[in-house]
């Protein structure tokens, strides 16, 4: 019977160690999850800024294209006037 108690005691100690290790691993996983969540949040913020910058660049390009088209139209008028001899 003493043998049975010793085995049960050893199993209990092993179980305690396993539980302690599991708790430690769980704590590490929670820390990593928090870090990943923070990195994900920062990545989302960066992506939002990049999208806004791209939208702004597109708007600037449209405005510049419009201005260049206006300049090209004026140059065509000037060339036309020169060709007519005015």
PyMOL Python script that loads the backbone (N, CA, C, O; Angstrom):
from pymol import cmd

cmd.read_pdbstr("""\
ATOM      1  N   UNK A   1       0.806  -1.185   0.000  1.00  0.00           N
ATOM      2  CA  UNK A   1       0.000   0.000   0.000  1.00  0.00           C
ATOM      3  C   UNK A   1       0.851   1.251   0.000  1.00  0.00           C
ATOM      4  O   UNK A   1       0.503   2.251  -0.628  1.00  0.00           O
ATOM      5  N   UNK A   2       1.950   1.194   0.694  1.00  0.00           N
ATOM      6  CA  UNK A   2       2.860   2.322   0.684  1.00  0.00           C
ATOM      7  C   UNK A   2       3.332   2.633  -0.723  1.00  0.00           C
ATOM      8  O   UNK A   2       3.531   3.790  -1.091  1.00  0.00           O
ATOM      9  N   UNK A   3       3.505   1.583  -1.493  1.00  0.00           N
ATOM     10  CA  UNK A   3       3.919   1.747  -2.885  1.00  0.00           C
ATOM     11  C   UNK A   3       2.842   2.501  -3.670  1.00  0.00           C
ATOM     12  O   UNK A   3       3.156   3.381  -4.471  1.00  0.00           O
ATOM     13  N   UNK A   4       1.607   2.160  -3.444  1.00  0.00           N
ATOM     14  CA  UNK A   4       0.514   2.825  -4.157  1.00  0.00           C
ATOM     15  C   UNK A   4       0.455   4.302  -3.802  1.00  0.00           C
ATOM     16  O   UNK A   4       0.223   5.143  -4.670  1.00  0.00           O
ATOM     17  N   UNK A   5       0.661   4.617  -2.548  1.00  0.00           N
ATOM     18  CA  UNK A   5       0.643   6.024  -2.136  1.00  0.00           C
ATOM     19  C   UNK A   5       1.810   6.780  -2.758  1.00  0.00           C
ATOM     20  O   UNK A   5       1.664   7.925  -3.187  1.00  0.00           O
ATOM     21  N   UNK A   6       2.956   6.137  -2.800  1.00  0.00           N
ATOM     22  CA  UNK A   6       4.125   6.779  -3.382  1.00  0.00           C
ATOM     23  C   UNK A   6       3.867   7.077  -4.865  1.00  0.00           C
ATOM     24  O   UNK A   6       4.195   8.157  -5.358  1.00  0.00           O
ATOM     25  N   UNK A   7       3.293   6.138  -5.542  1.00  0.00           N
ATOM     26  CA  UNK A   7       2.981   6.329  -6.955  1.00  0.00           C
ATOM     27  C   UNK A   7       1.976   7.465  -7.123  1.00  0.00           C
ATOM     28  O   UNK A   7       2.133   8.324  -7.991  1.00  0.00           O
ATOM     29  N   UNK A   8       0.950   7.458  -6.290  1.00  0.00           N
ATOM     30  CA  UNK A   8      -0.040   8.531  -6.366  1.00  0.00           C
ATOM     31  C   UNK A   8       0.603   9.873  -6.057  1.00  0.00           C
ATOM     32  O   UNK A   8       0.316  10.867  -6.725  1.00  0.00           O
ATOM     33  N   UNK A   9       1.466   9.912  -5.056  1.00  0.00           N
ATOM     34  CA  UNK A   9       2.158  11.146  -4.715  1.00  0.00           C
ATOM     35  C   UNK A   9       3.035  11.605  -5.858  1.00  0.00           C
ATOM     36  O   UNK A   9       3.057  12.792  -6.185  1.00  0.00           O
ATOM     37  N   UNK A  10       3.753  10.689  -6.469  1.00  0.00           N
ATOM     38  CA  UNK A  10       4.609  11.035  -7.604  1.00  0.00           C
ATOM     39  C   UNK A  10       3.771  11.528  -8.769  1.00  0.00           C
ATOM     40  O   UNK A  10       4.130  12.495  -9.442  1.00  0.00           O
ATOM     41  N   UNK A  11       2.660  10.860  -9.001  1.00  0.00           N
ATOM     42  CA  UNK A  11       1.782  11.296 -10.085  1.00  0.00           C
ATOM     43  C   UNK A  11       1.248  12.684  -9.794  1.00  0.00           C
ATOM     44  O   UNK A  11       1.142  13.521 -10.692  1.00  0.00           O
ATOM     45  N   UNK A  12       0.908  12.928  -8.524  1.00  0.00           N
ATOM     46  CA  UNK A  12       0.426  14.245  -8.140  1.00  0.00           C
ATOM     47  C   UNK A  12       1.479  15.302  -8.347  1.00  0.00           C
ATOM     48  O   UNK A  12       1.180  16.400  -8.816  1.00  0.00           O
ATOM     49  N   UNK A  13       2.722  14.979  -7.998  1.00  0.00           N
ATOM     50  CA  UNK A  13       3.813  15.937  -8.216  1.00  0.00           C
ATOM     51  C   UNK A  13       4.025  16.168  -9.705  1.00  0.00           C
ATOM     52  O   UNK A  13       4.219  17.301 -10.145  1.00  0.00           O
ATOM     53  N   UNK A  14       3.986  15.093 -10.474  1.00  0.00           N
ATOM     54  CA  UNK A  14       4.129  15.220 -11.924  1.00  0.00           C
ATOM     55  C   UNK A  14       3.014  16.059 -12.512  1.00  0.00           C
ATOM     56  O   UNK A  14       3.231  16.865 -13.417  1.00  0.00           O
ATOM     57  N   UNK A  15       1.821  15.858 -11.984  1.00  0.00           N
ATOM     58  CA  UNK A  15       0.679  16.641 -12.452  1.00  0.00           C
ATOM     59  C   UNK A  15       0.845  18.107 -12.086  1.00  0.00           C
ATOM     60  O   UNK A  15       0.543  18.990 -12.889  1.00  0.00           O
ATOM     61  N   UNK A  16       1.324  18.367 -10.878  1.00  0.00           N
ATOM     62  CA  UNK A  16       1.574  19.746 -10.460  1.00  0.00           C
ATOM     63  C   UNK A  16       2.606  20.407 -11.367  1.00  0.00           C
ATOM     64  O   UNK A  16       2.444  21.557 -11.777  1.00  0.00           O
ATOM     65  N   UNK A  17       3.680  19.658 -11.677  1.00  0.00           N
ATOM     66  CA  UNK A  17       4.724  20.198 -12.565  1.00  0.00           C
ATOM     67  C   UNK A  17       4.162  20.459 -13.957  1.00  0.00           C
ATOM     68  O   UNK A  17       4.446  21.485 -14.576  1.00  0.00           O
ATOM     69  N   UNK A  18       3.360  19.510 -14.439  1.00  0.00           N
ATOM     70  CA  UNK A  18       2.770  19.671 -15.772  1.00  0.00           C
ATOM     71  C   UNK A  18       1.831  20.877 -15.797  1.00  0.00           C
ATOM     72  O   UNK A  18       1.815  21.638 -16.764  1.00  0.00           O
ATOM     73  N   UNK A  19       1.051  21.047 -14.729  1.00  0.00           N
ATOM     74  CA  UNK A  19       0.146  22.202 -14.655  1.00  0.00           C
ATOM     75  C   UNK A  19       0.932  23.512 -14.603  1.00  0.00           C
ATOM     76  O   UNK A  19       0.567  24.491 -15.254  1.00  0.00           O
ATOM     77  N   UNK A  20       2.009  23.516 -13.825  1.00  0.00           N
ATOM     78  CA  UNK A  20       2.836  24.721 -13.730  1.00  0.00           C
ATOM     79  C   UNK A  20       3.451  25.050 -15.085  1.00  0.00           C
ATOM     80  O   UNK A  20       3.496  26.211 -15.493  1.00  0.00           O
ATOM     81  N   UNK A  21       3.924  24.013 -15.780  1.00  0.00           N
ATOM     82  CA  UNK A  21       4.513  24.227 -17.107  1.00  0.00           C
ATOM     83  C   UNK A  21       3.449  24.722 -18.085  1.00  0.00           C
ATOM     84  O   UNK A  21       3.702  25.612 -18.897  1.00  0.00           O
ATOM     85  N   UNK A  22       2.267  24.137 -17.995  1.00  0.00           N
ATOM     86  CA  UNK A  22       1.168  24.561 -18.863  1.00  0.00           C
ATOM     87  C   UNK A  22       0.783  26.013 -18.599  1.00  0.00           C
ATOM     88  O   UNK A  22       0.524  26.769 -19.535  1.00  0.00           O
ATOM     89  N   UNK A  23       0.747  26.399 -17.340  1.00  0.00           N
ATOM     90  CA  UNK A  23       0.446  27.796 -16.998  1.00  0.00           C
ATOM     91  C   UNK A  23       1.518  28.735 -17.538  1.00  0.00           C
ATOM     92  O   UNK A  23       1.208  29.817 -18.035  1.00  0.00           O
ATOM     93  N   UNK A  24       2.775  28.321 -17.441  1.00  0.00           N
ATOM     94  CA  UNK A  24       3.875  29.144 -17.958  1.00  0.00           C
ATOM     95  C   UNK A  24       3.770  29.284 -19.472  1.00  0.00           C
ATOM     96  O   UNK A  24       3.918  30.377 -20.020  1.00  0.00           O
ATOM     97  N   UNK A  25       3.513  28.163 -20.139  1.00  0.00           N
ATOM     98  CA  UNK A  25       3.370  28.211 -21.596  1.00  0.00           C
ATOM     99  C   UNK A  25       2.168  29.063 -22.005  1.00  0.00           C
ATOM    100  O   UNK A  25       2.232  29.803 -22.986  1.00  0.00           O
ATOM    101  N   UNK A  26       1.093  28.957 -21.262  1.00  0.00           N
ATOM    102  CA  UNK A  26      -0.092  29.765 -21.544  1.00  0.00           C
ATOM    103  C   UNK A  26       0.219  31.250 -21.385  1.00  0.00           C
ATOM    104  O   UNK A  26      -0.204  32.073 -22.197  1.00  0.00           O
ATOM    105  N   UNK A  27       0.957  31.582 -20.339  1.00  0.00           N
ATOM    106  CA  UNK A  27       1.334  32.988 -20.125  1.00  0.00           C
ATOM    107  C   UNK A  27       2.194  33.491 -21.273  1.00  0.00           C
ATOM    108  O   UNK A  27       2.019  34.615 -21.742  1.00  0.00           O
ATOM    109  N   UNK A  28       3.133  32.649 -21.729  1.00  0.00           N
ATOM    110  CA  UNK A  28       3.986  33.047 -22.865  1.00  0.00           C
ATOM    111  C   UNK A  28       3.149  33.247 -24.122  1.00  0.00           C
ATOM    112  O   UNK A  28       3.346  34.206 -24.868  1.00  0.00           O
ATOM    113  N   UNK A  29       2.217  32.331 -24.345  1.00  0.00           N
ATOM    114  CA  UNK A  29       1.354  32.456 -25.524  1.00  0.00           C
ATOM    115  C   UNK A  29       0.508  33.722 -25.459  1.00  0.00           C
ATOM    116  O   UNK A  29       0.311  34.388 -26.475  1.00  0.00           O
ATOM    117  N   UNK A  30       0.013  34.055 -24.286  1.00  0.00           N
ATOM    118  CA  UNK A  30      -0.768  35.287 -24.134  1.00  0.00           C
ATOM    119  C   UNK A  30       0.088  36.508 -24.438  1.00  0.00           C
ATOM    120  O   UNK A  30      -0.375  37.448 -25.085  1.00  0.00           O
ATOM    121  N   UNK A  31       1.340  36.497 -23.973  1.00  0.00           N
ATOM    122  CA  UNK A  31       2.249  37.616 -24.264  1.00  0.00           C
ATOM    123  C   UNK A  31       2.490  37.730 -25.757  1.00  0.00           C
ATOM    124  O   UNK A  31       2.453  38.824 -26.321  1.00  0.00           O
ATOM    125  N   UNK A  32       2.738  36.592 -26.394  1.00  0.00           N
ATOM    126  CA  UNK A  32       2.979  36.608 -27.844  1.00  0.00           C
ATOM    127  C   UNK A  32       1.744  37.075 -28.595  1.00  0.00           C
ATOM    128  O   UNK A  32       1.840  37.823 -29.568  1.00  0.00           O
ATOM    129  N   UNK A  33       0.588  36.627 -28.136  1.00  0.00           N
ATOM    130  CA  UNK A  33      -0.658  37.051 -28.770  1.00  0.00           C
ATOM    131  C   UNK A  33      -0.844  38.558 -28.650  1.00  0.00           C
ATOM    132  O   UNK A  33      -1.270  39.210 -29.603  1.00  0.00           O
ATOM    133  N   UNK A  34      -0.530  39.108 -27.494  1.00  0.00           N
ATOM    134  CA  UNK A  34      -0.622  40.558 -27.310  1.00  0.00           C
ATOM    135  C   UNK A  34       0.341  41.281 -28.242  1.00  0.00           C
ATOM    136  O   UNK A  34      -0.010  42.299 -28.839  1.00  0.00           O
ATOM    137  N   UNK A  35       1.568  40.748 -28.368  1.00  0.00           N
ATOM    138  CA  UNK A  35       2.543  41.357 -29.279  1.00  0.00           C
ATOM    139  C   UNK A  35       2.058  41.287 -30.720  1.00  0.00           C
ATOM    140  O   UNK A  35       2.165  42.262 -31.465  1.00  0.00           O
ATOM    141  N   UNK A  36       1.529  40.139 -31.108  1.00  0.00           N
ATOM    142  CA  UNK A  36       1.017  39.995 -32.471  1.00  0.00           C
ATOM    143  C   UNK A  36      -0.159  40.933 -32.724  1.00  0.00           C
ATOM    144  O   UNK A  36      -0.283  41.512 -33.803  1.00  0.00           O
ATOM    145  N   UNK A  37      -1.010  41.076 -31.731  1.00  0.00           N
ATOM    146  CA  UNK A  37      -2.145  41.994 -31.862  1.00  0.00           C
ATOM    147  C   UNK A  37      -1.643  43.423 -32.057  1.00  0.00           C
ATOM    148  O   UNK A  37      -2.158  44.157 -32.900  1.00  0.00           O
ATOM    149  N   UNK A  38      -0.643  43.813 -31.279  1.00  0.00           N
ATOM    150  CA  UNK A  38      -0.079  45.162 -31.393  1.00  0.00           C
ATOM    151  C   UNK A  38       0.569  45.358 -32.764  1.00  0.00           C
ATOM    152  O   UNK A  38       0.391  46.400 -33.396  1.00  0.00           O
ATOM    153  N   UNK A  39       1.323  44.354 -33.222  1.00  0.00           N
ATOM    154  CA  UNK A  39       1.950  44.448 -34.544  1.00  0.00           C
ATOM    155  C   UNK A  39       0.883  44.531 -35.632  1.00  0.00           C
ATOM    156  O   UNK A  39       1.029  45.285 -36.594  1.00  0.00           O
ATOM    157  N   UNK A  40      -0.172  43.769 -35.479  1.00  0.00           N
ATOM    158  CA  UNK A  40      -1.266  43.797 -36.450  1.00  0.00           C
ATOM    159  C   UNK A  40      -1.922  45.171 -36.482  1.00  0.00           C
ATOM    160  O   UNK A  40      -2.236  45.687 -37.555  1.00  0.00           O
ATOM    161  N   UNK A  41      -2.128  45.757 -35.322  1.00  0.00           N
ATOM    162  CA  UNK A  41      -2.729  47.091 -35.238  1.00  0.00           C
ATOM    163  C   UNK A  41      -1.839  48.123 -35.924  1.00  0.00           C
ATOM    164  O   UNK A  41      -2.319  48.974 -36.672  1.00  0.00           O
ATOM    165  N   UNK A  42      -0.516  48.034 -35.655  1.00  0.00           N
ATOM    166  CA  UNK A  42       0.416  48.978 -36.291  1.00  0.00           C
ATOM    167  C   UNK A  42       0.445  48.774 -37.803  1.00  0.00           C
ATOM    168  O   UNK A  42       0.508  49.741 -38.562  1.00  0.00           O
ATOM    169  N   UNK A  43       0.400  47.523 -38.235  1.00  0.00           N
ATOM    170  CA  UNK A  43       0.397  47.246 -39.672  1.00  0.00           C
ATOM    171  C   UNK A  43      -0.865  47.814 -40.324  1.00  0.00           C
ATOM    172  O   UNK A  43      -0.806  48.357 -41.427  1.00  0.00           O
ATOM    173  N   UNK A  44      -1.985  47.690 -39.650  1.00  0.00           N
ATOM    174  CA  UNK A  44      -3.240  48.240 -40.181  1.00  0.00           C
ATOM    175  C   UNK A  44      -3.166  49.760 -40.267  1.00  0.00           C
ATOM    176  O   UNK A  44      -3.632  50.351 -41.241  1.00  0.00           O
ATOM    177  N   UNK A  45      -2.585  50.390 -39.258  1.00  0.00           N
ATOM    178  CA  UNK A  45      -2.424  51.850 -39.286  1.00  0.00           C
ATOM    179  C   UNK A  45      -1.508  52.265 -40.430  1.00  0.00           C
ATOM    180  O   UNK A  45      -1.779  53.242 -41.128  1.00  0.00           O
ATOM    181  N   UNK A  46      -0.427  51.522 -40.616  1.00  0.00           N
ATOM    182  CA  UNK A  46       0.505  51.821 -41.706  1.00  0.00           C
ATOM    183  C   UNK A  46      -0.188  51.659 -43.052  1.00  0.00           C
ATOM    184  O   UNK A  46      -0.026  52.493 -43.943  1.00  0.00           O
ATOM    185  N   UNK A  47      -0.953  50.597 -43.199  1.00  0.00           N
ATOM    186  CA  UNK A  47      -1.680  50.367 -44.447  1.00  0.00           C
ATOM    187  C   UNK A  47      -2.659  51.498 -44.726  1.00  0.00           C
ATOM    188  O   UNK A  47      -2.799  51.935 -45.868  1.00  0.00           O
ATOM    189  N   UNK A  48      -3.327  51.965 -43.700  1.00  0.00           N
ATOM    190  CA  UNK A  48      -4.257  53.085 -43.861  1.00  0.00           C
ATOM    191  C   UNK A  48      -3.518  54.331 -44.327  1.00  0.00           C
ATOM    192  O   UNK A  48      -3.985  55.039 -45.219  1.00  0.00           O
ATOM    193  N   UNK A  49      -2.356  54.599 -43.717  1.00  0.00           N
ATOM    194  CA  UNK A  49      -1.573  55.776 -44.136  1.00  0.00           C
ATOM    195  C   UNK A  49      -1.096  55.630 -45.577  1.00  0.00           C
ATOM    196  O   UNK A  49      -1.099  56.602 -46.332  1.00  0.00           O
ATOM    197  N   UNK A  50      -0.686  54.427 -45.960  1.00  0.00           N
ATOM    198  CA  UNK A  50      -0.222  54.202 -47.332  1.00  0.00           C
ATOM    199  C   UNK A  50      -1.369  54.414 -48.317  1.00  0.00           C
ATOM    200  O   UNK A  50      -1.185  55.028 -49.368  1.00  0.00           O
ATOM    201  N   UNK A  51      -2.556  53.902 -47.972  1.00  0.00           N
ATOM    202  CA  UNK A  51      -3.714  54.092 -48.852  1.00  0.00           C
ATOM    203  C   UNK A  51      -4.049  55.575 -48.999  1.00  0.00           C
ATOM    204  O   UNK A  51      -4.336  56.040 -50.102  1.00  0.00           O
ATOM    205  N   UNK A  52      -4.013  56.317 -47.893  1.00  0.00           N
ATOM    206  CA  UNK A  52      -4.284  57.756 -47.962  1.00  0.00           C
ATOM    207  C   UNK A  52      -3.245  58.462 -48.819  1.00  0.00           C
ATOM    208  O   UNK A  52      -3.585  59.335 -49.618  1.00  0.00           O
ATOM    209  N   UNK A  53      -1.985  58.091 -48.656  1.00  0.00           N
ATOM    210  CA  UNK A  53      -0.921  58.700 -49.458  1.00  0.00           C
ATOM    211  C   UNK A  53      -1.125  58.381 -50.937  1.00  0.00           C
ATOM    212  O   UNK A  53      -0.924  59.245 -51.791  1.00  0.00           O
ATOM    213  N   UNK A  54      -1.520  57.153 -51.240  1.00  0.00           N
ATOM    214  CA  UNK A  54      -1.769  56.777 -52.634  1.00  0.00           C
ATOM    215  C   UNK A  54      -2.945  57.562 -53.205  1.00  0.00           C
ATOM    216  O   UNK A  54      -2.893  58.025 -54.344  1.00  0.00           O
ATOM    217  N   UNK A  55      -4.000  57.709 -52.415  1.00  0.00           N
ATOM    218  CA  UNK A  55      -5.152  58.502 -52.867  1.00  0.00           C
ATOM    219  C   UNK A  55      -4.756  59.955 -53.109  1.00  0.00           C
ATOM    220  O   UNK A  55      -5.169  60.558 -54.099  1.00  0.00           O
ATOM    221  N   UNK A  56      -3.963  60.511 -52.211  1.00  0.00           N
ATOM    222  CA  UNK A  56      -3.496  61.891 -52.381  1.00  0.00           C
ATOM    223  C   UNK A  56      -2.634  62.017 -53.628  1.00  0.00           C
ATOM    224  O   UNK A  56      -2.767  62.979 -54.385  1.00  0.00           O
ATOM    225  N   UNK A  57      -1.750  61.046 -53.843  1.00  0.00           N
ATOM    226  CA  UNK A  57      -0.891  61.078 -55.029  1.00  0.00           C
ATOM    227  C   UNK A  57      -1.734  60.995 -56.297  1.00  0.00           C
ATOM    228  O   UNK A  57      -1.437  61.658 -57.291  1.00  0.00           O
ATOM    229  N   UNK A  58      -2.775  60.185 -56.261  1.00  0.00           N
ATOM    230  CA  UNK A  58      -3.663  60.068 -57.422  1.00  0.00           C
ATOM    231  C   UNK A  58      -4.365  61.398 -57.694  1.00  0.00           C
ATOM    232  O   UNK A  58      -4.479  61.822 -58.844  1.00  0.00           O
ATOM    233  N   UNK A  59      -4.832  62.051 -56.632  1.00  0.00           N
ATOM    234  CA  UNK A  59      -5.488  63.351 -56.788  1.00  0.00           C
ATOM    235  C   UNK A  59      -4.526  64.389 -57.356  1.00  0.00           C
ATOM    236  O   UNK A  59      -4.894  65.165 -58.237  1.00  0.00           O
ATOM    237  N   UNK A  60      -3.305  64.402 -56.855  1.00  0.00           N
ATOM    238  CA  UNK A  60      -2.289  65.340 -57.356  1.00  0.00           C
ATOM    239  C   UNK A  60      -2.018  65.060 -58.827  1.00  0.00           C
ATOM    240  O   UNK A  60      -1.928  65.987 -59.632  1.00  0.00           O
ATOM    241  N   UNK A  61      -1.889  63.791 -59.178  1.00  0.00           N
ATOM    242  CA  UNK A  61      -1.628  63.433 -60.576  1.00  0.00           C
ATOM    243  C   UNK A  61      -2.774  63.889 -61.476  1.00  0.00           C
ATOM    244  O   UNK A  61      -2.538  64.375 -62.582  1.00  0.00           O
ATOM    245  N   UNK A  62      -4.009  63.734 -61.009  1.00  0.00           N
ATOM    246  CA  UNK A  62      -5.161  64.190 -61.808  1.00  0.00           C
ATOM    247  C   UNK A  62      -5.117  65.697 -62.020  1.00  0.00           C
ATOM    248  O   UNK A  62      -5.343  66.187 -63.127  1.00  0.00           O
ATOM    249  N   UNK A  63      -4.820  66.433 -60.935  1.00  0.00           N
ATOM    250  CA  UNK A  63      -4.756  67.901 -61.061  1.00  0.00           C
ATOM    251  C   UNK A  63      -3.636  68.312 -62.015  1.00  0.00           C
ATOM    252  O   UNK A  63      -3.818  69.204 -62.844  1.00  0.00           O
ATOM    253  N   UNK A  64      -2.486  67.665 -61.898  1.00  0.00           N
ATOM    254  CA  UNK A  64      -1.362  68.011 -62.767  1.00  0.00           C
ATOM    255  C   UNK A  64      -1.671  67.663 -64.214  1.00  0.00           C
ATOM    256  O   UNK A  64      -1.315  68.407 -65.128  1.00  0.00           O
ATOM    257  N   UNK A  65      -2.335  66.529 -64.420  1.00  0.00           N
ATOM    258  CA  UNK A  65      -2.717  66.141 -65.780  1.00  0.00           C
ATOM    259  C   UNK A  65      -3.679  67.164 -66.367  1.00  0.00           C
ATOM    260  O   UNK A  65      -3.562  67.533 -67.535  1.00  0.00           O
ATOM    261  N   UNK A  66      -4.626  67.619 -65.558  1.00  0.00           N
ATOM    262  CA  UNK A  66      -5.579  68.635 -66.018  1.00  0.00           C
ATOM    263  C   UNK A  66      -4.843  69.917 -66.403  1.00  0.00           C
ATOM    264  O   UNK A  66      -5.135  70.520 -67.436  1.00  0.00           O
ATOM    265  N   UNK A  67      -3.887  70.333 -65.565  1.00  0.00           N
ATOM    266  CA  UNK A  67      -3.116  71.543 -65.871  1.00  0.00           C
ATOM    267  C   UNK A  67      -2.297  71.360 -67.143  1.00  0.00           C
ATOM    268  O   UNK A  67      -2.225  72.260 -67.979  1.00  0.00           O
ATOM    269  N   UNK A  68      -1.682  70.192 -67.283  1.00  0.00           N
ATOM    270  CA  UNK A  68      -0.888  69.933 -68.492  1.00  0.00           C
ATOM    271  C   UNK A  68      -1.776  69.925 -69.736  1.00  0.00           C
ATOM    272  O   UNK A  68      -1.374  70.413 -70.792  1.00  0.00           O
ATOM    273  N   UNK A  69      -2.977  69.375 -69.611  1.00  0.00           N
ATOM    274  CA  UNK A  69      -3.911  69.395 -70.741  1.00  0.00           C
ATOM    275  C   UNK A  69      -4.291  70.830 -71.109  1.00  0.00           C
ATOM    276  O   UNK A  69      -4.392  71.170 -72.288  1.00  0.00           O
ATOM    277  N   UNK A  70      -4.501  71.667 -70.090  1.00  0.00           N
ATOM    278  CA  UNK A  70      -4.812  73.077 -70.349  1.00  0.00           C
ATOM    279  C   UNK A  70      -3.648  73.758 -71.051  1.00  0.00           C
ATOM    280  O   UNK A  70      -3.849  74.511 -72.004  1.00  0.00           O
ATOM    281  N   UNK A  71      -2.435  73.497 -70.586  1.00  0.00           N
ATOM    282  CA  UNK A  71      -1.243  74.093 -71.208  1.00  0.00           C
ATOM    283  C   UNK A  71      -1.107  73.605 -72.644  1.00  0.00           C
ATOM    284  O   UNK A  71      -0.803  74.389 -73.543  1.00  0.00           O
ATOM    285  N   UNK A  72      -1.334  72.301 -72.863  1.00  0.00           N
ATOM    286  CA  UNK A  72      -1.244  71.754 -74.219  1.00  0.00           C
ATOM    287  C   UNK A  72      -2.277  72.415 -75.127  1.00  0.00           C
ATOM    288  O   UNK A  72      -1.985  72.711 -76.286  1.00  0.00           O
ATOM    289  N   UNK A  73      -3.476  72.648 -74.611  1.00  0.00           N
ATOM    290  CA  UNK A  73      -4.516  73.324 -75.397  1.00  0.00           C
ATOM    291  C   UNK A  73      -4.104  74.736 -75.759  1.00  0.00           C
ATOM    292  O   UNK A  73      -4.323  75.171 -76.890  1.00  0.00           O
ATOM    293  N   UNK A  74      -3.516  75.454 -74.829  1.00  0.00           N
ATOM    294  CA  UNK A  74      -3.050  76.821 -75.102  1.00  0.00           C
ATOM    295  C   UNK A  74      -1.929  76.816 -76.138  1.00  0.00           C
ATOM    296  O   UNK A  74      -1.894  77.657 -77.036  1.00  0.00           O
ATOM    297  N   UNK A  75      -1.015  75.857 -76.001  1.00  0.00           N
ATOM    298  CA  UNK A  75       0.082  75.768 -76.975  1.00  0.00           C
ATOM    299  C   UNK A  75      -0.450  75.473 -78.377  1.00  0.00           C
ATOM    300  O   UNK A  75       0.057  76.007 -79.364  1.00  0.00           O
ATOM    301  N   UNK A  76      -1.467  74.628 -78.460  1.00  0.00           N
ATOM    302  CA  UNK A  76      -2.065  74.341 -79.765  1.00  0.00           C
ATOM    303  C   UNK A  76      -2.681  75.606 -80.364  1.00  0.00           C
ATOM    304  O   UNK A  76      -2.565  75.849 -81.565  1.00  0.00           O
ATOM    305  N   UNK A  77      -3.336  76.410 -79.522  1.00  0.00           N
ATOM    306  CA  UNK A  77      -3.917  77.671 -80.006  1.00  0.00           C
ATOM    307  C   UNK A  77      -2.820  78.601 -80.496  1.00  0.00           C
ATOM    308  O   UNK A  77      -2.949  79.231 -81.545  1.00  0.00           O
ATOM    309  N   UNK A  78      -1.732  78.682 -79.721  1.00  0.00           N
ATOM    310  CA  UNK A  78      -0.606  79.544 -80.118  1.00  0.00           C
ATOM    311  C   UNK A  78      -0.016  79.055 -81.431  1.00  0.00           C
ATOM    312  O   UNK A  78       0.260  79.859 -82.321  1.00  0.00           O
ATOM    313  N   UNK A  79       0.183  77.736 -81.562  1.00  0.00           N
ATOM    314  CA  UNK A  79       0.728  77.180 -82.803  1.00  0.00           C
ATOM    315  C   UNK A  79      -0.210  77.475 -83.972  1.00  0.00           C
ATOM    316  O   UNK A  79       0.234  77.786 -85.077  1.00  0.00           O
ATOM    317  N   UNK A  80      -1.498  77.372 -83.712  1.00  0.00           N
ATOM    318  CA  UNK A  80      -2.493  77.642 -84.753  1.00  0.00           C
ATOM    319  C   UNK A  80      -2.426  79.105 -85.186  1.00  0.00           C
ATOM    320  O   UNK A  80      -2.471  79.403 -86.380  1.00  0.00           O
ATOM    321  N   UNK A  81      -2.318  80.017 -84.216  1.00  0.00           N
ATOM    322  CA  UNK A  81      -2.222  81.442 -84.534  1.00  0.00           C
ATOM    323  C   UNK A  81      -0.947  81.733 -85.312  1.00  0.00           C
ATOM    324  O   UNK A  81      -0.949  82.516 -86.262  1.00  0.00           O
ATOM    325  N   UNK A  82       0.139  81.092 -84.897  1.00  0.00           N
ATOM    326  CA  UNK A  82       1.412  81.303 -85.608  1.00  0.00           C
ATOM    327  C   UNK A  82       1.302  80.781 -87.034  1.00  0.00           C
ATOM    328  O   UNK A  82       1.767  81.423 -87.976  1.00  0.00           O
ATOM    329  N   UNK A  83       0.682  79.610 -87.187  1.00  0.00           N
ATOM    330  CA  UNK A  83       0.532  79.024 -88.524  1.00  0.00           C
ATOM    331  C   UNK A  83      -0.345  79.895 -89.414  1.00  0.00           C
ATOM    332  O   UNK A  83      -0.135  79.941 -90.626  1.00  0.00           O
ATOM    333  N   UNK A  84      -1.322  80.585 -88.838  1.00  0.00           N
ATOM    334  CA  UNK A  84      -2.198  81.469 -89.611  1.00  0.00           C
ATOM    335  C   UNK A  84      -1.514  82.795 -89.916  1.00  0.00           C
ATOM    336  O   UNK A  84      -2.002  83.569 -90.739  1.00  0.00           O
ATOM    337  N   UNK A  85      -0.401  83.059 -89.266  1.00  0.00           N
ATOM    338  CA  UNK A  85       0.342  84.276 -89.525  1.00  0.00           C
ATOM    339  C   UNK A  85      -0.093  85.441 -88.672  1.00  0.00           C
ATOM    340  O   UNK A  85       0.184  86.583 -89.037  1.00  0.00           O
ATOM    341  N   UNK A  86      -0.744  85.224 -87.584  1.00  0.00           N
ATOM    342  CA  UNK A  86      -1.191  86.332 -86.739  1.00  0.00           C
ATOM    343  C   UNK A  86      -0.120  86.770 -85.821  1.00  0.00           C
ATOM    344  O   UNK A  86      -0.321  87.696 -85.035  1.00  0.00           O
TER     345      UNK A  86
END
""", "prot")
cmd.dss("prot")
cmd.show_as("cartoon", "prot")
cmd.util.cbc("prot")
cmd.orient("prot")
